[in-house]
Amino acid sequence: MRPTPAGTRRTPRLRAALLALLIAGAGTSLSGAPAQAAPRMDTSQFKGVNWADPRDNFADDPVVLSGLSLSDSYAQTYTKSSRVISAFRANLGANTVRLPINPYTVNGTYWKSYRAVIDAASAKGFKVILSYWEGTGPRKDGFIDDQATYWPMWNTVVKAYKSDRNVYFEPMNEPHGYTDTEWADLAAKWLDTYASVPRNRVFVSGAGYNDHVTTVCADPRLKGTYLSLHHYGFWKEYATYDQWVADLKVRIGDCANRTVADEFGAHMTTGFDYNKPAPDNNFVNYMQAVTDTFRELKMGSVYWPGLRTGDTYSLQTLTGDPSRPWLETTNQSGADRLAWAWGRGKAVRP
């Protein structure tokens, strides 16, 4: 989950200077190949969940996903990850998992083990979305933390996985420190730097807290990429079903054919029943509205989180032997709504 936009911002002059340094210091392209022609988009293929570090993926050290350990070898990580991915499929019907990365994870010794998560998911035919997360404290400001480590991180990740068609790249999660124009400039720089990556394997985050895709959608430099949207019920104290539908649609504009909601979620461990109308319950209104809308617009969606220890939004919880984990569903009505968003099951209309 993400907080609503708030907090201290860097001054425009400092922000512009940092942006210039970032663009000037971008990593060398892995290929001089020209950008490929824009492919046909199909976001409905992404039926997924986020698998998260218990710290919400914001870390100043390697991200360690719930159920894994920093001390695990590649083989141990692969075994655990294979079972978690299999459980996502068995319990929810998922075919996509979104994973965090940061420079501490990729540029350090843990990368050898962390790759097992990506490899295990890809081997099972899952689509894997790799997204950069910033750090904590003063670094949790919506800006790329350090361009001197950011670009080498992506050099390593792209080199390792550009040939794996199951792996997708999201340059940054929730770039709320930048203006819409600044963020589009950075996203375009990422595409230029990694021109060998097909554009239909790149997710360009919506501006702000990924909370609207209309500006990145309109930028011709970003043509052919998927767009990622985040949308949460806690953004409003209360809204009706119809108000939530309207709120979501204005953030998407006419860009549904390129947009994947790669974060959305609500309380799953508190007993809410999302299969029954409850007009006085903001989160039931929200969950029914967004899943109906994703289905209506044939949009892909990736629930937050499929698995995160200690998160009331988590739709799965760990069970069994920690060395051979399995998952249980925390709220069957939430799983039903997810299935409905993905084009299966039955819906309850408010």
Secondary structure, 3 states (H helix, E strand, C coil): CCCCCCCCCCCHHHHHHHHHHHHHCCCCCCCCCCCCCCCCCCHHHCEEEEECCCCCCCCCCCCCCCCCCCCCCHHHHHHHHHHHHHHHHHHHCCCEEEEEECHHHHCCCCHHHHHHHHHHHHHCCCEEEEEECCCCHHHCCCCCCCHHHHHHHHHHHHHHHCCCCCEEEECCCCCCCCCHHHHHHHHHHHHHHCCCCCHHHEEEECHHHHCECHHHHHCHHHCCCEEEEEEEHHHCCCCCHHHHHHHHHHHHCCCHHHEEEEEEECCCCCCCCCCCCCCCCHHHHHHHHHHHHHHHHCCEEEEEEEECCCCCCCCEEEECCCCCCEEEECCHHHHHHHHHHCCCCCCCCC
